[in-house]
Amino acid sequence: MPGLLRGVARTAVVAGTATAVSNRVSRRQAGRWAQQEAPQQPQQVVYAQQPPAEAPSDPMNDKLAQLKQLGDLKEQGVLSDAEFEAQKQRILNG
């Protein structure tokens, strides 16, 4: 069973990373489209700036997302009741 739990945890991490990357790409693309739609203005000198620091992720939202994924796995029959409870406690106490 530890292998299954490790796999579930790995899947959750991969899914979270994929979501974060997808959201960032979407925001970047939306910004590019907005620039293309904006009326052309005279070129100005633009100095390089550091990109704004991304806001740290909210630990509560992370836990809620993990619990939702865990619930989905239980509903699909991947996790037993005992495995579900053990992982739920690990997420809530971690």
N, C-alpha and C positions, 0 to 999 in steps of 0.2 A: 503493500500500500504506500510506503514512502515514495516509491517511484511515481505513482499516480499523482500524489500530492505535489511532488516536484514538477511534474508535467503541467498540472493545473496552474501552479504558481508561475511557471515559465510562460504559459499561454497568456496569463493575465498581464504579465510584464510586456510581452510582445504586443498584445492588443493595445495596451495603454500607450506604448511608444508609437505604434502605427497611427493611433488617433491624434497624438500630439503633432506628429510630422505632417499628417494630412491637414490638420487645422492650420498649421503654419504656412504650408504651401498655398492653401486656399486664401489666406489673408494676403500673402504676397501677390498672388495673381490678381486679386480684387484691387489691390493698390496699383498694380500696373495698368489695369483697365481704366481705373479712375484717372490716371495720368494721361492716358491716350485720349479720353473723352474731354478732358479739360482743354479750354481754348489755349492755343499756343501764345505764350507770352515771350517778350524779349528775353534772351538768354542772360542769366545773371551768374556771377561767379559764386560757386557753391564750394564751401570748404568741407573737407571730410569731417564727419562727426561720428562719435561712437554711437552704435545703435543703442536704443534704450534697453535697459535690462528687463528681461521678461519677468513678470510677476511670479513669485514662487507659487507652486501649486498648493491648493488648500488641502491639508491632510484629511479633513472631514469628507471632502468631495472624493478624494482618492479611496477612502475607506468605503464610502457608499457605492462607488463604482465596483470595487472588489466584491462587496457583498451581493450586489446585483448579479455579477457574473457567477458567483458561487451559487446563488439561488437558481440561476438558469441551468447550471450543471446538475443541480439536484433534481430539478424538474425533468431534465432529459434522462435521468436515471444513471448518470455518470458517477454520482456520489451517493453513498448510503447516508442514512440519517446520522449515524455516528461520525462519519467523515465530515459531513456538512457542519455538524456542531463543533467538531474539533477545529476546523478551519475558520469558522465564524469567530470562535473565541480567540484564535491566533490573530485575526485581523483586528478585532476590537481591543485586544490587550496590547497590540504591537505598536 
